[in-house]
Amino acid sequence: MSKIKEIGVKGKAEAQSFWDFIRGQRVIGFAVGLIIGTAASVTVNSLINNVILPPLGFLMGSDDGLKGLVLDLGVTPSGEMAVLKYGVFLSDLINFLILALVVYLVIKWMKVEMTGNKK
């Protein structure tokens, strides 16, 4: 067998092995799930940042939403204001809790769907 033909046969075998791996390990399903999860994350973040946090900040007296809540600690020796941005922390904490809840609910729903398919 010539070298070129041998390389072609090995290449074809490797390509087939690669496609078998993709199908067998459900890599395509994982990729689709990753893309949908990323889109869901963007949507949930938009809900949090544009719908939930602004009214909370307004109720707490901030013009800039929850992220605008700060506590002035005083002037540093260099003459700059030291500011504790606790609103940013609260915003990130709420964001985390809501995303964690959404992930929990999706996993719980998927588990029900997966066990429902086995019957």
C-alpha positions as CSV (number, residue, x, y, z in Angstrom):
1,M,0.0,0.0,0.0
2,S,1.4,3.4,-0.9
3,K,2.1,5.9,1.8
4,I,-0.5,8.4,0.5
5,K,-3.2,5.7,0.4
6,E,-2.2,4.5,3.9
7,I,-2.4,8.1,5.3
8,G,-5.9,8.4,3.6
9,V,-7.1,5.2,5.2
10,K,-5.8,6.2,8.6
11,G,-7.3,9.7,8.3
12,K,-10.7,8.2,7.4
13,A,-10.6,5.9,10.3
14,E,-9.6,8.7,12.7
15,A,-12.4,10.9,11.3
16,Q,-14.9,8.0,11.8
17,S,-13.6,7.5,15.3
18,F,-14.0,11.2,16.1
19,W,-17.7,11.2,14.8
20,D,-18.4,8.1,16.8
21,F,-17.0,9.8,19.9
22,I,-19.1,12.9,19.3
23,R,-22.3,10.8,18.9
24,G,-21.5,8.4,21.7
25,Q,-20.5,10.9,24.4
26,R,-23.5,13.2,23.5
27,V,-21.1,16.1,22.9
28,I,-23.6,17.8,20.6
29,G,-26.3,17.7,23.2
30,F,-23.9,19.1,25.7
31,A,-22.9,21.9,23.3
32,V,-26.6,22.7,22.7
33,G,-27.2,22.7,26.5
34,L,-24.3,25.1,27.0
35,I,-25.6,27.5,24.3
36,I,-29.1,27.5,25.7
37,G,-27.7,27.8,29.3
38,T,-25.7,30.9,28.2
39,A,-28.7,32.5,26.6
40,A,-30.8,31.7,29.7
41,S,-28.1,33.3,31.9
42,V,-28.2,36.5,29.8
43,T,-32.0,36.6,30.0
44,V,-32.0,36.1,33.8
45,N,-29.3,38.7,34.3
46,S,-31.3,41.1,32.2
47,L,-34.4,40.4,34.4
48,I,-32.4,41.0,37.5
49,N,-30.5,44.1,36.4
50,N,-33.3,45.8,34.5
51,V,-36.5,44.7,36.3
52,I,-35.7,43.6,39.9
53,L,-32.8,45.8,41.0
54,P,-33.9,49.3,39.9
55,P,-37.1,49.3,42.1
56,L,-35.1,47.9,45.0
57,G,-32.6,50.6,44.7
58,F,-35.3,53.2,44.4
59,L,-37.0,51.9,47.6
60,M,-33.6,52.1,49.4
61,G,-33.1,55.7,48.2
62,S,-30.7,55.3,45.3
63,D,-31.0,57.1,41.9
64,D,-28.8,54.5,40.3
65,G,-30.7,51.4,41.4
66,L,-29.3,49.0,43.9
67,K,-25.8,49.3,42.6
68,G,-25.8,53.0,43.5
69,L,-26.0,52.3,47.2
70,V,-22.8,53.4,48.8
71,L,-21.5,54.4,52.3
72,D,-18.9,57.2,52.5
73,L,-16.2,56.2,54.9
74,G,-14.3,59.4,54.8
75,V,-11.3,60.9,53.2
76,T,-8.1,58.9,52.7
77,P,-4.7,60.4,53.5
78,S,-4.3,61.0,49.8
79,G,-7.4,63.2,49.8
80,E,-9.7,60.7,48.0
81,M,-13.1,59.6,49.3
82,A,-13.2,56.0,50.7
83,V,-16.5,54.5,49.5
84,L,-18.0,51.2,50.5
85,K,-20.1,50.1,47.6
86,Y,-22.4,47.7,49.4
87,G,-25.1,48.0,46.7
88,V,-22.9,46.3,44.2
89,F,-22.4,43.4,46.6
90,L,-26.2,43.2,47.3
91,S,-26.8,43.3,43.5
92,D,-24.3,40.5,42.9
93,L,-25.7,38.5,45.9
94,I,-29.3,38.8,44.5
95,N,-28.0,37.9,41.0
96,F,-26.3,34.7,42.4
97,L,-29.3,33.6,44.4
98,I,-31.7,34.0,41.5
99,L,-29.4,32.2,39.1
100,A,-28.9,29.4,41.6
101,L,-32.6,29.1,42.0
102,V,-33.1,28.9,38.2
103,V,-30.4,26.3,37.8
104,Y,-31.9,24.3,40.7
105,L,-35.4,24.4,39.1
106,V,-34.0,23.5,35.7
107,I,-32.1,20.5,37.1
108,K,-35.1,19.4,39.1
109,W,-37.3,19.7,35.9
110,M,-34.8,17.8,33.8
111,K,-34.6,15.0,36.4
112,V,-38.3,14.6,36.3
113,E,-38.2,14.6,32.5
114,M,-35.3,12.1,32.5
115,T,-37.1,9.7,34.9
116,G,-40.3,10.2,33.0
117,N,-38.6,9.0,29.7
118,K,-37.4,5.8,31.4
119,K,-40.9,4.4,32.1
